[in-house]
């Protein structure tokens, strides 16, 4: 599935740092980590099936 839409959210600096750290630990971009979180939530509540989205790609070297 091609992702064409954007979700935006403002968070406190502490939350941003936690997301950045978790993404780095998973070798993902912050965007890819957030996509996984959204997909997991939608799957958990039954809004989508587990096979709806392609898995996000790991972050390359030097990615944010």
DSSP file (Angstrom, degrees, kcal/mol; ACC not computed):
  #  RESIDUE AA STRUCTURE BP1 BP2  ACC     N-H-->O    O-->H-N    N-H-->O    O-->H-N    TCO  KAPPA ALPHA  PHI   PSI    X-CA   Y-CA   Z-CA
    1    1 A X              0   0    0      0, 0.0     2,-0.5     0, 0.0    53,-0.3   0.000 360.0 360.0 360.0 136.6    0.0    0.0    0.0
    2    2 A X        -     0   0    0     51,-0.1     2,-0.6     2,-0.0    51,-0.0  -0.755 360.0-139.0 -89.5 127.0    1.3    3.4   -0.9
    3    3 A X        +     0   0    0     -2,-0.5     3,-0.0     1,-0.2    -1,-0.0  -0.768  38.2 152.8 -87.0 120.0    1.3    6.0    2.0
    4    4 A X        +     0   0    0     -2,-0.6     2,-0.2     2,-0.0    -1,-0.2   0.531  46.7  77.5-122.8 -13.0    0.1    9.3    0.7
    5    5 A X        -     0   0    0      2,-0.0     2,-0.4     0, 0.0     0, 0.0  -0.658  64.8-140.1-103.4 158.0   -1.5   11.1    3.7
    6    6 A X        -     0   0    0     -2,-0.2     2,-0.4    -3,-0.0    -2,-0.0  -0.956   5.3-159.4-121.2 133.4    0.2   12.8    6.6
    7    7 A X        -     0   0    0     -2,-0.4     2,-0.4     2,-0.0    -2,-0.0  -0.921  16.5-164.7-104.4 137.1   -0.8   12.7   10.3
    8    8 A X        +     0   0    0     -2,-0.4     2,-0.3     2,-0.0    -2,-0.0  -0.936  13.3 167.9-124.0 147.0    0.6   15.5   12.5
    9    9 A X        -     0   0    0     -2,-0.4     2,-0.5     2,-0.0    -2,-0.0  -0.977  25.9-137.8-153.5 143.5    0.8   15.9   16.2
   10   10 A X        +     0   0    0     -2,-0.3     2,-0.3     6,-0.0    -2,-0.0  -0.881  29.1 176.4-102.0 135.7    2.6   18.3   18.6
   11   11 A X        -     0   0    0     -2,-0.5    -2,-0.0     1,-0.0     2,-0.0  -0.908  35.7 -91.3-133.7 160.2    4.2   16.7   21.6
   12   12 A X    >>  -     0   0    0     -2,-0.3     4,-2.1     1,-0.1     3,-0.5  -0.330  43.8-107.9 -65.4 156.1    6.4   18.0   24.5
   13   13 A X  H 3> S+     0   0    0      1,-0.2     4,-2.2     2,-0.2     5,-0.2   0.839 119.6  57.9 -54.7 -34.8   10.1   17.8   24.0
   14   14 A X  H 3> S+     0   0    0      2,-0.2     4,-2.0     1,-0.2    -1,-0.2   0.908 106.5  47.4 -64.2 -41.5   10.4   14.9   26.4
   15   15 A X  H <> S+     0   0    0     -3,-0.5     4,-2.6     2,-0.2    -2,-0.2   0.910 109.9  53.2 -65.8 -42.1    8.0   12.8   24.3
   16   16 A X  H  X S+     0   0    0     -4,-2.1     4,-2.5     1,-0.2    -2,-0.2   0.910 109.2  49.2 -58.5 -43.4    9.9   13.7   21.1
   17   17 A X  H  X S+     0   0    0     -4,-2.2     4,-2.5     2,-0.2    -1,-0.2   0.887 109.9  51.0 -65.9 -39.0   13.1   12.5   22.7
   18   18 A X  H  X S+     0   0    0     -4,-2.0     4,-2.7     2,-0.2     5,-0.2   0.932 111.6  47.4 -63.0 -45.6   11.6    9.2   23.9
   19   19 A X  H  X S+     0   0    0     -4,-2.6     4,-2.6     2,-0.2    -2,-0.2   0.919 112.0  50.4 -61.7 -43.7   10.2    8.6   20.4
   20   20 A X  H  X S+     0   0    0     -4,-2.5     4,-2.3    -5,-0.2    -2,-0.2   0.928 112.4  46.8 -59.6 -46.0   13.6    9.4   18.9
   21   21 A X  H  X S+     0   0    0     -4,-2.5     4,-2.3     2,-0.2    -2,-0.2   0.923 112.8  48.5 -64.0 -45.5   15.4    7.0   21.3
   22   22 A X  H  X S+     0   0    0     -4,-2.7     4,-1.6     1,-0.2    -1,-0.2   0.904 111.0  51.1 -62.2 -41.3   12.9    4.2   20.7
   23   23 A X  H  <>S+     0   0    0     -4,-2.6     5,-2.9    -5,-0.2     4,-0.4   0.926 110.1  49.3 -62.1 -44.6   13.2    4.6   17.0
   24   24 A X  H ><5S+     0   0    0     -4,-2.3     3,-1.1     1,-0.2    -1,-0.2   0.900 108.3  53.6 -61.9 -40.6   17.0    4.4   17.2
   25   25 A X  H 3<5S+     0   0    0     -4,-2.3    -1,-0.2     1,-0.3    -2,-0.2   0.838 113.5  42.9 -62.6 -32.6   16.8    1.3   19.3
   26   26 A X  T 3<5S-     0   0    0     -4,-1.6    -1,-0.3    -3,-0.2    -2,-0.2   0.404 113.0-119.9 -91.7   0.8   14.6   -0.4   16.7
   27   27 A X  T < 5S+     0   0    0     -3,-1.1    32,-2.2    -4,-0.4     2,-0.3   0.908  73.6 123.9  56.5  45.8   16.8    1.0   13.8
   28   28 A X      < -     0   0    0     -5,-2.9    -1,-0.2    30,-0.3     2,-0.2  -0.841  66.8-107.0-124.8 162.2   13.8    2.8   12.4
   29   29 A X     >  -     0   0    0     28,-0.4     4,-2.3    -2,-0.3     5,-0.2  -0.488  37.8-110.2 -76.9 162.7   13.1    6.4   11.5
   30   30 A X  H  > S+     0   0    0      1,-0.2     4,-2.5     2,-0.2     5,-0.2   0.903 121.4  53.7 -60.0 -39.5   10.7    8.2   13.9
   31   31 A X  H  > S+     0   0    0      1,-0.2     4,-2.3     2,-0.2    -1,-0.2   0.915 107.9  48.4 -61.2 -44.8    8.2    8.2   11.0
   32   32 A X  H  > S+     0   0    0      2,-0.2     4,-2.2     1,-0.2    -1,-0.2   0.890 111.3  50.7 -65.2 -39.1    8.5    4.4   10.6
   33   33 A X  H  X S+     0   0    0     -4,-2.3     4,-2.2     2,-0.2    -2,-0.2   0.930 111.1  48.1 -63.6 -44.7    8.1    3.9   14.4
   34   34 A X  H  X S+     0   0    0     -4,-2.5     4,-2.6     1,-0.2    -2,-0.2   0.878 108.8  54.3 -63.8 -37.2    5.0    6.0   14.5
   35   35 A X  H  X S+     0   0    0     -4,-2.3     4,-2.8     2,-0.2    -1,-0.2   0.923 108.4  49.4 -61.0 -43.8    3.6    4.1   11.5
   36   36 A X  H  X S+     0   0    0     -4,-2.2     4,-2.7     1,-0.2    -2,-0.2   0.909 110.7  50.2 -61.1 -41.9    4.0    0.9   13.4
   37   37 A X  H  X S+     0   0    0     -4,-2.2     4,-2.3     2,-0.2    -2,-0.2   0.923 112.4  46.2 -63.2 -44.2    2.3    2.3   16.4
   38   38 A X  H  X S+     0   0    0     -4,-2.6     4,-2.6     2,-0.2    -2,-0.2   0.930 113.7  48.9 -63.6 -45.6   -0.7    3.5   14.4
   39   39 A X  H  X S+     0   0    0     -4,-2.8     4,-2.5     1,-0.2     5,-0.2   0.915 111.1  50.4 -60.2 -43.7   -0.9    0.2   12.5
   40   40 A X  H  X S+     0   0    0     -4,-2.7     4,-2.6     1,-0.2    -1,-0.2   0.914 111.1  48.6 -62.3 -43.7   -0.8   -1.7   15.8
   41   41 A X  H  X S+     0   0    0     -4,-2.3     4,-2.1     2,-0.2     6,-0.2   0.933 112.7  47.5 -61.3 -46.6   -3.5    0.4   17.3
   42   42 A X  H  <>S+     0   0    0     -4,-2.6     5,-2.0     1,-0.2     6,-1.2   0.873 113.8  47.6 -64.7 -37.3   -5.7    0.0   14.3
   43   43 A X  H ><5S+     0   0    0     -4,-2.5     3,-1.0     4,-0.2    -1,-0.2   0.910 110.1  53.3 -67.6 -42.1   -5.2   -3.8   14.2
   44   44 A X  H 3<5S+     0   0    0     -4,-2.6    -2,-0.2     1,-0.3    -1,-0.2   0.877 111.7  44.1 -62.4 -39.6   -5.9   -4.0   18.0
   45   45 A X  T 3<5S-     0   0    0     -4,-2.1    -1,-0.3    -5,-0.2    -2,-0.2   0.458 115.9-114.5 -87.6   0.9   -9.2   -2.3   17.7
   46   46 A X  T < 5S+     0   0    0     -3,-1.0    -3,-0.2    -4,-0.3    -2,-0.1   0.601  79.4 126.0  82.5  11.4  -10.2   -4.3   14.6
   47   47 A X  S   <S+     0   0    0     -5,-2.0     2,-0.3    -6,-0.2    -4,-0.2   0.801  78.8  15.6 -73.6 -27.9  -10.2   -1.3   12.2
   48   48 A X  S    S-     0   0    0     -6,-1.2    -2,-0.2    -9,-0.1     2,-0.2  -0.939  81.4-109.2-138.8 161.9   -7.8   -3.0    9.8
   49   49 A X    >   -     0   0    0     -2,-0.3     3,-1.7     1,-0.1     4,-0.3  -0.568  36.2-110.1 -86.9 158.8   -6.4   -6.5    9.2
   50   50 A X  T 3  S+     0   0    0      1,-0.3     3,-0.3    -2,-0.2    -1,-0.1   0.710 114.8  54.3 -62.7 -21.7   -2.8   -7.3   10.1
   51   51 A X  T 3  S+     0   0    0      1,-0.2    -1,-0.3     3,-0.0     0, 0.0   0.274  78.1  98.4 -98.6  12.1   -1.8   -7.6    6.4
   52   52 A X  S <  S+     0   0    0     -3,-1.7     2,-0.3   -13,-0.1    -1,-0.2   0.900  80.3  44.8 -68.2 -42.2   -3.1   -4.2    5.2
   53   53 A X  S    S-     0   0    0     -3,-0.3     2,-0.2    -4,-0.3   -51,-0.1  -0.750  80.4-119.6-108.0 149.9    0.2   -2.3    5.3
   54   54 A X        -     0   0    0    -53,-0.3     2,-0.1    -2,-0.3     3,-0.1  -0.595  45.6 -99.2 -75.3 146.2    3.7   -3.1    4.1
   55   55 A X        -     0   0    0     -2,-0.2    -1,-0.1     1,-0.1   -23,-0.0  -0.409  43.2-104.9 -66.9 144.0    6.3   -3.1    7.0
   56   56 A X        -     0   0    0    -24,-0.2     2,-0.2     1,-0.1    -1,-0.1  -0.342  35.7-109.7 -67.5 151.4    8.3    0.1    7.2
   57   57 A X        -     0   0    0      1,-0.1   -28,-0.4    -3,-0.1   -25,-0.1  -0.533  35.9-102.5 -78.7 145.8   11.9   -0.1    6.1
   58   58 A X        -     0   0    0     -2,-0.2   -30,-0.3   -30,-0.1     2,-0.1  -0.319  46.0 -96.2 -62.6 151.8   14.7    0.1    8.6
   59   59 A X        -     0   0    0    -32,-2.2    -1,-0.1   -36,-0.2     3,-0.1  -0.450  37.9-128.5 -70.5 140.8   16.4    3.5    8.9
   60   60 A X    >   -     0   0    0      1,-0.2     3,-1.8    -2,-0.1     2,-0.1  -0.283  43.3 -69.2 -78.9 172.6   19.6    4.0    6.9
   61   61 A X  T 3  S+     0   0    0      1,-0.3    -1,-0.2    -2,-0.1     3,-0.1  -0.400 122.9  19.1 -62.8 137.0   22.8    5.2    8.4
   62   62 A X  T 3  S+     0   0    0      1,-0.3    -1,-0.3    -3,-0.1     2,-0.1   0.499  89.1 143.7  82.0   3.5   22.6    8.9    9.4
   63   63 A X    <         0   0    0     -3,-1.8    -1,-0.3     1,-0.1    -4,-0.1  -0.391 360.0 360.0 -73.0 155.1   18.8    8.9    9.4
   64   64 A X              0   0    0     -3,-0.1    -1,-0.1    -2,-0.1   -40,-0.1   0.495 360.0 360.0 -72.7 360.0   17.1   11.1   12.0
